[in-house]
Amino acid sequence: MTTFLDVLRRRSSFLLTGHENPDGDCLGAQVALFRLLRALGKPVHIVNPDPIGKGFDFLQQHTPFGHARADTPLPEFEVAVLLDCCQLSRVGALGQRLAQSGKTIAVIDHHVGSDRGDGTVCYVDPTAAATGALVRRIHRELGVPLSRAAAEGVFLSLVADTGWFRYSNADAEVFAMASELVASGVDGSRIYDALYRRNHPDSATLLAETLQRHRLRLSGKLAMVALDKALMERCARADFDTDAVLDPLRSLDGVEVVALLKERFDGTVKCSLRARADVDVQQVVAAFGGGGHKKAAGATMKMTLAEAEAAIEVGVQKAIALVGARRA
């Protein structure tokens, strides 16, 4: 931690980035760190591999977001900070440009194994509920008060990765931070409306159709949804977040793991796993080069959609069997 703080204090310019299709934790943490570095008088830019999604555009009212284009030079920087990921491969083509820059790569992340990623200096804590929570700690360590924008960023991170405080990672630190942030003026209902109450008119139909694709396997312990490229294209046109199917399926009695498989246009399959109890889905995706947390993990699988379905079913079956063996 001390070494990481020294980098923030002593280096003069920063580029903040994160994984492809940045989510609420990634973007919220970026806002909070952007505002911290600005408060320290440092030039800083946010450059992500993909544009910010419609649901998060309220952040642009106070924080500028850029995304990398192959024909556009990157801003000057001494340090590139990866937030909510630890590998340059997760940053798409931008990751290659950062690797070739020869500049310092720093990592702020809360995923298992992130201290073994591409960062030469890291602030990693897998017990933290969100990357934004780590950035809040950095504010405290450096004695930098949270601005209104930074507070909104941390709050977004927390609600994104705790499912609005419903998941088991919503610990005492999370609720203490949330109380502090609301007391400072963060409007949770406005953020909720921005995220979930501006959906495309086709979103209800797409939600119903994606849910209809689910299949119960392993005696009802695994709920799996496989979405082909044609359906994914329709979801993309409506800016529909296919992760919306996860919670309804996780609520089914007897389901221990939910698997969402999405066929991508490059021929790979994006897999997202969620667990309800003691099943370690991070270990399941590790076999495919993925990662995450015990109860929420993902991977990009270089195989067909049918092959990915079969592979995930086998992996989840083994993970469930391990839980049973430990309980015996």
C-alpha positions in Angstrom: 0.0 0.0 0.0 2.8 2.4 0.9 4.5 1.9 -2.4 1.3 2.4 -4.3 0.6 5.7 -2.5 4.1 6.8 -3.2 3.4 6.4 -7.0 0.3 8.5 -6.7 2.2 11.2 -4.7 5.4 11.3 -6.8 4.4 10.7 -10.4 3.1 13.6 -12.4 0.5 12.3 -14.9 -1.9 9.4 -15.1 -4.1 7.4 -17.5 -7.0 5.5 -15.9 -8.5 2.5 -17.7 -10.3 -0.8 -17.1 -11.7 -3.9 -18.7 -13.7 -4.1 -21.9 -17.4 -3.1 -21.5 -16.7 -1.3 -18.2 -19.3 -1.9 -15.5 -20.5 0.1 -12.6 -17.6 -0.8 -10.3 -15.0 -0.1 -12.9 -16.5 3.3 -13.9 -17.3 4.3 -10.4 -13.8 3.6 -9.2 -12.4 5.5 -12.1 -14.5 8.6 -11.2 -13.3 8.4 -7.6 -9.6 8.1 -8.5 -9.9 10.7 -11.2 -11.2 13.2 -8.7 -8.5 12.2 -6.1 -5.7 12.8 -8.6 -7.2 16.1 -9.7 -7.4 17.2 -6.1 -3.6 16.4 -5.9 -3.0 18.6 -8.9 -2.2 15.8 -11.2 -3.0 15.7 -15.0 -5.3 12.6 -15.4 -7.4 11.1 -18.2 -9.8 8.2 -18.3 -9.4 6.2 -21.5 -11.4 2.9 -21.7 -11.4 0.3 -24.4 -15.1 0.8 -25.0 -17.4 3.8 -24.8 -19.4 4.4 -21.6 -22.8 2.6 -21.6 -26.1 4.6 -21.7 -27.0 3.6 -18.2 -23.8 5.3 -16.9 -23.9 8.5 -18.9 -25.0 10.5 -15.8 -21.4 10.3 -14.7 -20.4 12.4 -17.7 -22.1 15.4 -16.0 -19.0 15.8 -13.8 -16.3 13.5 -15.2 -14.9 13.2 -18.8 -14.7 9.7 -20.2 -12.7 8.8 -23.3 -12.3 5.5 -25.2 -9.4 4.3 -27.3 -9.5 4.6 -31.0 -6.8 3.1 -33.1 -6.2 6.3 -35.1 -6.1 8.6 -32.0 -2.9 9.1 -30.0 -3.2 8.5 -26.2 -2.7 11.5 -23.9 0.6 11.9 -22.2 1.0 9.9 -19.0 3.6 8.5 -16.7 1.5 5.8 -15.1 -1.4 3.8 -16.4 -3.8 2.5 -13.7 -5.9 -0.5 -14.4 -9.1 -0.5 -12.3 -11.2 -3.6 -11.6 -8.9 -5.8 -13.7 -5.2 -6.7 -13.5 -4.3 -7.9 -17.0 -3.6 -5.8 -20.1 -5.3 -8.5 -22.1 -8.6 -7.5 -20.5 -8.2 -4.0 -21.9 -8.4 -5.1 -25.6 -6.2 -3.4 -28.2 -5.6 -0.6 -25.7 -3.7 -3.1 -23.5 -1.2 -3.7 -26.3 -0.6 0.0 -26.7 0.0 0.4 -22.9 2.4 -2.5 -22.9 4.4 -1.0 -25.7 4.5 2.4 -24.0 7.1 1.3 -21.5 5.3 3.3 -18.8 4.5 2.1 -15.3 1.4 -0.2 -15.0 -0.4 0.1 -11.7 -3.4 -2.0 -10.6 -6.3 -1.4 -8.2 -8.5 -4.4 -8.0 -10.4 -6.7 -5.6 -10.4 -9.9 -7.7 -8.5 -13.1 -6.5 -5.0 -13.3 -8.0 -4.8 -9.6 -9.1 -1.5 -9.2 -7.3 -0.1 -11.6 -9.9 -1.3 -9.7 -12.9 0.5 -7.1 -15.1 0.9 -4.4 -12.5 4.4 -3.4 -11.4 2.7 -1.8 -8.4 -0.6 -2.9 -7.0 -3.2 -2.2 -4.4 -5.2 -5.4 -4.2 -7.6 -6.7 -1.6 -9.8 -9.7 -2.6 -11.9 -9.3 0.6 -13.1 -5.8 -0.5 -16.6 -5.7 -1.9 -15.7 -3.4 -4.8 -12.8 -1.7 -6.4 -14.4 1.6 -5.5 -14.1 0.7 -1.9 -10.3 0.5 -2.3 -10.3 4.0 -3.9 -12.2 5.3 -0.9 -9.6 3.9 1.4 -6.9 5.6 -0.7 -8.7 9.0 -0.2 -8.5 8.3 3.5 -4.8 7.3 3.5 -3.9 10.4 1.5 -6.1 12.7 3.5 -8.1 13.8 0.5 -11.8 14.6 1.2 -14.3 13.0 -1.0 -15.8 15.4 -3.5 -19.5 15.0 -4.5 -18.5 13.4 -7.8 -16.0 11.0 -6.1 -18.7 10.0 -3.5 -21.1 9.3 -6.3 -18.5 7.1 -8.0 -17.8 5.1 -4.8 -21.5 4.6 -4.3 -22.0 3.3 -7.8 -19.1 0.9 -7.3 -20.7 -0.4 -4.1 -24.2 -0.9 -5.4 -22.9 -2.5 -8.7 -20.9 -5.2 -7.0 -23.1 -5.9 -4.0 -26.4 -6.0 -6.0 -27.7 -2.9 -4.2 -26.5 -4.4 -0.8 -28.2 -7.8 -1.4 -25.2 -10.0 -1.9 -23.1 -11.7 0.9 -20.2 -9.3 0.2 -22.2 -6.4 1.6 -20.2 -6.3 4.8 -19.8 -3.7 7.6 -17.4 -1.6 5.6 -19.9 -1.4 2.7 -22.7 -0.2 4.9 -20.5 2.2 6.8 -19.3 3.7 3.5 -22.9 3.8 2.1 -24.0 5.7 5.2 -21.2 8.1 4.8 -21.9 8.7 1.1 -25.6 9.2 1.5 -24.9 11.7 4.4 -22.6 13.6 2.0 -25.4 14.1 -0.5 -25.3 11.1 -2.8 -28.8 10.5 -4.2 -29.2 6.7 -4.4 -32.7 6.9 -6.0 -31.4 9.1 -8.8 -28.6 6.7 -9.6 -31.0 3.7 -9.5 -33.3 5.5 -12.0 -30.4 6.3 -14.3 -29.3 2.7 -14.3 -32.6 0.8 -14.5 -35.5 3.1 -15.5 -34.5 4.3 -18.9 -34.8 0.9 -20.7 -35.4 0.5 -24.5 -39.1 -0.4 -25.3 -37.9 -3.8 -26.5 -36.2 -4.6 -23.2 -39.2 -6.4 -21.7 -39.5 -8.6 -24.7 -35.8 -9.4 -24.7 -35.8 -10.2 -21.0 -38.7 -12.6 -21.5 -37.0 -14.2 -24.5 -33.6 -14.6 -22.8 -35.2 -16.1 -19.7 -37.1 -18.6 -21.9 -33.7 -19.9 -23.1 -32.8 -21.1 -19.6 -32.4 -24.8 -18.9 -32.2 -26.5 -15.6 -29.4 -29.1 -15.3 -27.7 -31.2 -12.7 -31.0 -32.1 -11.0 -32.0 -28.4 -10.9 -28.8 -27.2 -9.3 -27.5 -25.4 -12.4 -29.6 -22.9 -14.4 -27.9 -22.2 -17.8 -28.8 -19.6 -20.4 -27.0 -19.8 -23.8 -27.5 -16.8 -26.1 -26.5 -17.1 -29.7 -25.0 -14.3 -31.9 -28.4 -13.5 -33.5 -30.0 -12.8 -30.1 -26.9 -11.0 -28.8 -27.1 -8.7 -31.8 -30.7 -7.8 -31.0 -29.8 -7.2 -27.4 -26.9 -4.9 -28.5 -29.2 -2.8 -30.7 -31.6 -2.3 -27.7 -28.7 -1.7 -25.3 -30.2 -4.6 -23.2 -28.0 -5.8 -20.4 -28.2 -9.6 -20.6 -27.0 -9.9 -17.0 -30.6 -9.1 -16.1 -31.4 -12.8 -16.4 -29.0 -13.8 -13.6 -31.0 -12.7 -10.5 -34.4 -14.2 -11.6 -32.7 -17.6 -12.2 -30.6 -17.4 -9.0 -33.9 -17.0 -7.1 -35.2 -20.4 -8.2 -35.5 -22.9 -5.4 -32.8 -25.5 -5.6 -30.5 -23.6 -8.0 -27.0 -23.3 -6.7 -25.2 -21.9 -9.8 -26.4 -19.7 -12.7 -24.4 -19.8 -16.0 -24.9 -17.1 -18.7 -23.1 -17.9 -21.9 -23.0 -15.3 -24.7 -21.7 -16.1 -28.2 -19.5 -13.3 -29.4 -18.9 -12.0 -32.9 -15.3 -13.1 -32.8 -16.2 -16.7 -32.3 -15.6 -16.9 -28.6 -18.1 -17.4 -25.8 -18.3 -15.0 -22.8 -19.2 -17.0 -19.7 -20.6 -15.4 -16.5 -21.2 -17.6 -13.4 -23.0 -16.7 -10.2 -23.3 -18.9 -7.1 -25.8 -18.8 -4.3 -24.1 -20.7 -1.5 -20.7 -22.5 -1.1 -19.9 -23.4 -4.7 -16.7 -21.8 -5.8 -17.3 -20.6 -9.4 -14.0 -18.8 -9.6 -12.3 -22.2 -9.6 -14.7 -23.3 -12.4 -13.7 -20.4 -14.8 -10.0 -20.7 -13.8 -9.8 -23.8 -16.0 -10.6 -21.5 -19.0 -8.2 -18.6 -18.0 -11.0 -16.7 -16.2 -11.2 -15.3 -12.8 -13.3 -13.3 -10.3 -14.7 -14.1 -6.9 -16.0 -17.3 -5.3 -19.6 -16.4 -6.0 -19.2 -14.3 -9.1 -16.7 -15.1 -11.9 -16.3 -15.1 -15.7 -14.2 -16.1 -18.6 -13.8 -15.8 -22.3 -13.9 -19.4 -23.8 -12.3 -20.1 -27.1 -14.9 -22.7 -28.3 -18.3 -23.0 -29.8 -21.4 -22.2 -27.8 -22.4 -25.9 -27.6 -18.9 -26.8 -26.4 -19.0 -24.1 -23.8 -22.3 -25.4 -22.4 -20.9 -28.9 -22.0 -17.6 -27.7 -20.5 -19.3 -25.4 -17.9 -21.8 -28.2 -16.9 -18.9 -30.5 -16.2 -17.0 -27.8 -14.3 -20.0 -26.9 -12.2 -20.8 -30.5 -11.5 -17.3 -31.0 -10.1 -17.5 -27.8 -8.0 -20.8 -28.9 -6.5 -19.4 -32.3 -5.8 -16.5 -30.7 -3.9 -18.9 -28.8 -1.7 -20.7 -32.1 -0.9 -17.5 -33.8 -0.1 -16.5 -31.1 2.4 -19.9 -31.3 4.1 -19.7 -35.1 4.4 
